[in-house]
Amino acid sequence: MTAKLRVFLTTLCVALPADWASKLWIDRNLSYADRIPVIDGFFYITHVRNPGAAFGMFADSPAPFREVFFIAVTLVAVFLVISFFRNLAPGDRLSALALGLVLAGAIGNLGDRLTRGEVVDFLHFRLFGGYTWPDFNFADSFIVAGVALLVLELLASEGEDRSGEAEPPVSD
């Protein structure tokens, strides 16, 4: 087994059950709209449902449209993640980790949509000036972290490529 496959599968096998277990715990221990203060005034565990996407996009769309749309988008994302993974170098563990996180997040939220018709969100932050960040879950966090790692790696490799380029020969 290659290093990239080992990291990818380990990430998927840790992140996906963590997402599903956290949502199950929320379902079993909190009624809808309940809130547990973790850091009062800043961070709460909540129980909310999101029929839409990030920041509630498409939440007011008809349910059949949402279901088909989100399933299709997730299947495209899964296809892209697997395609990118297959093109990684055998030792590219960082990209494998990032893609494993993205895939776990996509499958985690897809599981919610298929079983509940909406996504369970439970991480709630109140920021400066009374602003409340929209509630989210571990799957959302995994997707954001995975994409951020991919962007950072891309930026770092761009810097390496540019710094390692040889000067073109000067002819007189």
CORLIN-V877526 format. One record per backbone hydrogen bond with DSSP energy under -0.5 kcal/mol. CO is the residue of the C=O (numbers start at 1). NH is the residue of the N-H. Records with the same first field share a line. If there is no record, write none. Layout:
CO = NH, NH
This chain:
2 = 6
3 = 7
4 = 8
5 = 9
6 = 10
7 = 11
8 = 12
9 = 13
10 = 14
11 = 14, 15
12 = 16
14 = 18
15 = 19
16 = 20
17 = 21
18 = 22
19 = 23
20 = 24
21 = 25
22 = 26
23 = 27
24 = 28
25 = 29
26 = 30
31 = 34
34 = 47
35 = 37
36 = 45
39 = 42, 43
42 = 126
43 = 38, 39
44 = 46, 124
45 = 36
47 = 33
48 = 121
49 = 51
50 = 119
53 = 56
54 = 57
56 = 59
57 = 53
58 = 61
62 = 66
63 = 67
64 = 68
65 = 69
66 = 70
67 = 71
68 = 72
69 = 73
70 = 74
71 = 75
72 = 76
73 = 77
74 = 78
75 = 79
76 = 80
77 = 81
78 = 82
79 = 83
80 = 84
81 = 85
82 = 86
83 = 87
84 = 87
85 = 88
89 = 92
90 = 4
91 = 93
92 = 96
93 = 97
94 = 98
95 = 99
96 = 100
97 = 101
98 = 102
99 = 103
100 = 104
101 = 105
102 = 106
103 = 107
104 = 108
105 = 109
106 = 110
107 = 111
108 = 112
109 = 113
110 = 114
111 = 115
112 = 116, 117, 118
113 = 117
119 = 50, 121
121 = 48
122 = 46, 124
123 = 136
124 = 44
125 = 127, 133
127 = 130
128 = 131
131 = 127, 133
133 = 125
136 = 122, 123
137 = 141
138 = 142
139 = 143
140 = 144
141 = 145
142 = 146
143 = 147
144 = 148
145 = 149
146 = 150
147 = 151
148 = 152
149 = 153
150 = 154
151 = 155
152 = 156
153 = 157
154 = 158
155 = 159
156 = 160
157 = 161
158 = 162
159 = 163
160 = 164
161 = 165
162 = 165
169 = 171
